[in-house]
Amino acid sequence: MRSFVRVTLTVLAFTVAALALPVTLGAVTLSASFENRYTQRTDGIAPRPVPRPHDPAKPTAVVVVGNEGAVVSDALAPYEVLAATGAFNVYTVAPEARPVTLTGGLDLVPDLGFADLDRLLASTAPDVVVVPALPDLGEPTTRPVTDWLKRQSARGSLLMSVCNGSGVLASAGLLDGRKATAHWIRIGGFDDEFPAVDWIRGTRYVDDGTIVTTAGILSGIDGALRIAERFAGTEAARKAAEAVGWTHYSPGSSPPMTQNTFEAADTVVGFNTAFRWDKQKLGILLTSGIRELELAAVFDTYGQSLAVETTAVGLDGTPIRSRHGLTFAPRGKPVPGDRLVVPGADAAASHAADRYSALSPVYLHAGPGFPFDAVLEDLVRTTDTATTRWTARTLEYRTDHLALDGAAWPWTVTLRPFGLAVLGLLAAFGIRALYRPATRGDRSPRSASTAAPRGWRGRARPARAGSPRR
């Protein structure tokens, strides 16, 4: 029994030794990977947005973000689609009028705080409210947003959620008794968390009258085109789809979509988040006039990959204004050693980063195509195919037309936890080797001359041949 216990404890000790380094270092890197996506700026700079004219004859659509930020494509893709129609006043709003961080460290300066919007609309509700996924879903910090959404719904606003923005609506009780959809990664959890909602899979959007919900990330484009149809007509929606380069527009109905599920290859995201501690650092150059979707493409594609770290940089550090009037604030200038990526067709045409030619700037949008295409093709060249396909599935973007050819798998990153496990085992063997001689030295073996053989103890020894018996 003692032998069994000893063996069991030894096996357990070596198992713990093998797991200690991979689990500890992996947990630290994993936590940092997700925290870095919404790292708040710390320089105290709080630029103001550039005021824009308001046309009271047009319906007003607002994209609401929380004080803790939002998913960048969830917010910017519907914004550009609705702005491209020319049929809406479109603004970004937040509980407070201060910079908020979108995925990947892109700082948006909201056009209006909730109180500012009330004053602009003379206390009437906006016609459309777009709700992106918020990083603090379920936390008390979302309360200002959910309370405000309930008031706008009661006052007649048409609500549209993007991706896991449906979780924000559901947490406010606004989806109870309704049909809705969400991102494929979270919809199963929402099924359990919000059982009063009829969750629908395999569709890019669900139009349930006064609320439209969309599936993952770029499905928000389809939802926004549906909103454009309802307010401005099918032709206006078609022109908007053409303007933003979206070739999947399906007038009057949700485009067909295969419901994604987890696959074996998706384990790549675990290795990227836990063991890619030498992530490539990118400086993303913000330039005036850039399209909102061009910005979303770089920050969301690299951000969703969880294999790259991005920082928004500027030519002179001052805020820039996007194609349709949004204000973004960079966090400094390009840093030597970081890869400098320059999004935007206009920036490519004007060679906006020529002053940083020593950093070999990469102009992503020098060619035609939907803005996400070039970024996915760059991602596969600089990481691997498995990471890129995971990212596209997370974005819910079809890549049949792209040549995503690169390294098949991040083998170096994958081998790291196994290398750490070997180091742990070697350390355990070393400690055991040091311990065993010490314990052996404490033992006092019995003298061979005095120790009776087992089996003879307590018995009379037989007489040797020729010796007299007593």
N, C-alpha and C positions, 0 to 999 in steps of 0.2 A: 504493500500500500504506500509505504514511504517512497519507494522508487517511482511509483506512478505519479504521486504528488510532485516529486522533484522534477520529473520530466515535463509535466504539465506547466509548472511555474517557469521552467527554462524556456519552453516554447513560447509562452505568453510574453516573457521578458524580451525575447528576440523579435517577436512580432511588434511589440511596442517600439523597440529600437528601430525597426525598419520603417515604421509609419511616422515616427516623431518628426523627422525633418521634412518629408513631403507635406504632411498635414499642416505643420506650423507655418512653414514658408508659403505654402499654397494658400492658406487662409489669409495671410497678410496681403499677398498679391491680389487675391480675389476681391477682398474688401476695397483695396485701392482702385482696382479696375472699375468698379461700379461708382465709387465716390468721385473719381476724376471726371465722370461724364457730366456732372453738374457742379463742379467746383466753383464757388462764388468768388468774384473778384475781391481783392483785399486792399486796393489802392484808394478806396474812398471816393473815386471819381463817379459822379452821378450826372451825366449829360442830359440835357432836355431834348425831347423830340422836336423835329421841325414841324410847325403848324401847317395844316392843309385846309383848303377851302371845303366847306360842307354844302352840298346841294340838297336842300330840303325836298326837292321834287323826286329824289331817288330813294329807294329803300336803303336802310343802313344795316350792314352786316359787320359783326365784330368777332374777332378771334380772342377768346379769353385765355390768359395764362395765369398761373398761380405765382405767389411770391417766391416759391422755390423753383420756378422754371417750368419747362414743358419739353416734350419731344419735338425736335426742331422741324421735321417734315410734317408732323401732325399739324403744326401751327402755320408753317410758311407755304405748304403746297395748296391748301384750300384758299389761303389769302391771295396767292397769285392768280389762281383760277377765277375767283370772284372779281378780283380787280381787273383781270383781262377782259371780262365781259363789258366793262364800261357802264354797267347797269346799276352799280351799287356805290354808296359811300362805304369804304372798307377801312376798319381801324383794328388795332390791337389794343386790348384793355387788360387791366390787372387790378387787384384790390388797391394797390398803391402805385402811384406813378413814379417808379424807380426802376433801374435796370434789373432785368431778370436773366438768368442763365439758361440757354437752351442746350440741347445735347451737344457734347463735345466742347463746351466752353465758349459758345457764341453768345455774346451779351446783347440782348434786345432791349431797346428803350421803348416801353409801351407808349402808344400815342396818348392814352387817357387812363386815368384811374376811374374807379366806379363812380365817384362823385363828379368827376369831370364829364363823364358820359351823360349823367343825369342832367347836368346843366346844358350840355350841347343839345340834347333831345327834348329839352323842356320837360323832363321827368317822364317822358313816354318811353316805352320799351323799344329796344332795337328790333328790327324785323327778323334778323337771323343772328343766332349765337352759335359759334363753332367752339367745341370743347375738345382740346387735344388731351393726350395722356399726360398726367402729372406725376412727377417722381415721388410725391408724398401722398399718393392715394391711400386713404384710410387713416391718415394721420390728422391730428387736430388742426394742423396748419392749412388743411384744405377747407376748413369750415367757412371762411369768408367767401370762397368761390361757390360752394354748394348752397349756402344760404342765398347768395345773389342769384344763382341759377333758378332756384325755386321761385323767387320773386319775378324773374323775367318770364318764366313759364306761365305763371299765374296771370301775367299781364299780356300774354298773347304772342310771345316770341316763338319762332320756329327754332328748335334746338337741333344741332347736328353734332354728334360725337365722332371722333376719329380714333381708331385703334382702341386702346384701353381708356380713352375718354368716356366710353360707355360705363366703365366702372365708377367714374365720377358721378355720372347721372344716376346710376343704380344706387350708389351710396346715399344719394339725396332722396331716394324713393321715387324718382321721376320715371323709372321704367317698369314699375310694378304693374303686372297685368298686360304688358306690351310684348311685342316681338322685338328682338334686338340682336345685334351681332357684335363681335369683338375680335381682337387678335387671336390667332390660333393657339398661341402659347398660353394665353390666360383664360380662354373661354371656358375650359373645363373647371378651373378654380372658381370662376364667376357662377357657374352652374350650381356649385355647392354654397357659395357665399350669398348669392341673391336668387333663391329658389322661386321667388314670385315673378321672375322675368322668364319669358319664353325665348331661350337662346337659340339662334338659328346658325347653322354651320354651312359652309360651302357657298357663300354669297359675298360679294364685295360690299353691298350695302343693303339695309332694310329700311324701307320707307313706311313708317307707321303713322302717317298723318302729320301730327304736329312735332314729331321727333324722327329724325333720320340718324341711324347709327351705321358706322362703317367698320369693316374688318381692319386688317393690319396696315398701318402707316400709309403707303401709297394708295390704298383703297380710298383714302380721303379725297383724292382727286376725283374719283367716280362719284363720291357723295356730293362734292362741291358742284360738279356738273349737273347732278340731279337737282340741287337747289337752284342753279342757274336756269334750268328748264322750267321749274315751277314759277319763277319770278319774271324771267325774261324770254322764255320760249326756247324751243329746240334749236333754232338756227343760231341764237346767241350762244348757246352751250356748245354747239359744234364749232363755232369760230373760236371760242375760248380754248377748246381742246386742241385745235390746230395751232393756236398762238403759243401754247405752252409745250407743244410737241408730244401730246399724249395721243397715241394711235389706237387706244383700246376703248374709245368712247362707244357706248351702246345706247342710242337714243331711247328714252322711255323705259328702260329696264336695266337691272344690274347685269354687268357682263358675267359670263360663266366663269367659275373659278373652282379648281380642285382644292378641297380642304387639306391643308398641310397637317402633317403629324410628325412627331419626333422620329428621326432615323438614326441609325448607328453612326453615320458620319457626323451627326450633330455634336458628338462628344468633343469635336475639335474646339468648341467654344469653352469647354471646361479647361482644356490645356492652355488656351490663349489667356483666359482670365486668371488662372492659378499659377502658371509656370512660365509665361512669357514676360519675365521681369525686365528684359532689355527691349521694351517696345520701341518701335520706330517713332521718332518725334517729328511732327509736321508743323510748320508754320503756315497757316492759311491766310493769304493776303486778302484783306477786304478792300474793295475798290468801289468808288461811287458809280451808281448806275447798274450795278450787278442785279441780275434777276433773283428773286427770292428762291426759286427752285434750284438755281445754280449754287446758292449758299447751302440750301438744305442738302443737296446731293453730296457735297464734300463732308459736311459735319455729321450727317446721319450715316452715310455709307462707312466711313472710317470709324465712326463711333459705335455703330452696331456690330462691327467686326470684332470689337474688343481686343484687337491686335495692334492698334495704333493709337498714339496720343496726339491730340490736336490742340493748337493754340491760335486764337484769332490775332493777327498782327496787321498793322497798317503802314502806309507809306510815311506818315508823319505823326501817327498816334492819335489823330483827331477822329471823331465819329464820322461815319459815311452814311449816305442816304441811298437806299436801294431803288430799283427801277420804279416801283409803285409806292415810294414814299416812306418806307420804314427806316428807322434809325438804328444803327448798330455801332457798338463801341469796341475797337480793338484793345488788346491788353499790352501793347508795346510795339516794338519794331522787330523785323526778322533777326534771328539769332544765328550766328555762324555755327555750323555743326548740325543744325536742324535742316531737314529737307524743306525747301520752300515751294509750296503749291499755290498756283494762282488760278482760281476759278473764274469763270465768266468769259463769254464770247467777246464782249467789248474789251475786256482787259487783254485778251490774247491779240485782238486786232491792233490795239494801241501799244502793245509791248509795255504794259504798265509797270513791270518790275525790272526794267532795263538797268536801273540804278543799282540793282542787286545782282547783276550778271555774274559776279564772282560766286554766288550761291547756286548757280545753275537752276533758275526758276523753271518750274514745270507748268506750262499753260495747258490746263486740262481740257478746256472747251474751245480749242482752236478749230475743231472740225464740227460738222453738223451732227444732229442726233439729240435724243432726250438727255438732259444733263446727267442723269444717273449712269448712263452707258459708259461714258469716258472714265468715271470714277471707279466703277466696278472693274473695268479693264486695267486700270492702274493698280487697283488693289490686288488683282490676281498676279500681276507682274512682281509686286513687292512683297507678297505674302505667299499664298498657295491657293489651289483650287478649292479645297475643302472649306477654308475660311470664307472664300468669296461666295461660294454657293450657299453656305449658312447665312451670310449677310443678305443675299438676294431673297432667300426664303423669309427672313425676318422682315425685310421691307415689303414682302408680298409683291415682288416684281419679277415678271417673266424674263428669262435671259436666253430664250431659244435663238435669238438673232445675234447673240454676242459670242465671240470666240474666247471663252474663258479658259485658256490653256496656260498652265504654269506648273510649278511643283505640285505634286498630287497632295502632299500632306506635310505638316510641319514636324518632320521627324526629330530634329534637334530639340525642339520644345517638348515633344512627347517623351523623349528619353530622359529628360531632367528628373522627373519624380523617381524613376527607377535608379538613376545615379545617386540621388539623395538617399534612397532606401539602402543601397549598397554601403554608402558611407556610414549610415546608422548601424548597420550590421557589423561593419569592421570595428566601429567604436565599441560596440557591445562585446565583440570577441576580445578586443584589447583589454577592456575592463575585467572581463572574466579571467583572462590569462594572468593579469596582475593579482587578482583576488585569490586564485587557487593555490599558488605557492605559499601565500601568507597563511592560508588555512591549513595547508599540509604541515607547515612548520610548527603549528600549535599542537599537533597530535603527538602522543607518546606511545609508540608501538611497543607491544609487550615483547620481552626477551624470549628468543626462541628456546633458550635453555630452561625457562621456567614455565612457559606456556604449554599446557597439556593439550595434545591433539583432541579435537572434538570427537566424541564417541568413546574416548577412554576415560573421560573425567568420571570419577566416582567408582571405577572398576579396579579390581586387583590385577596387577600386571602378570602375565604368564611367566613362569620360571624358564630361565634359559637352559638349554640342553646341558646336562652334566652337573647342574647345581642342585643341592639337596632341597627338598621341600620342607617348609616349616609347618 
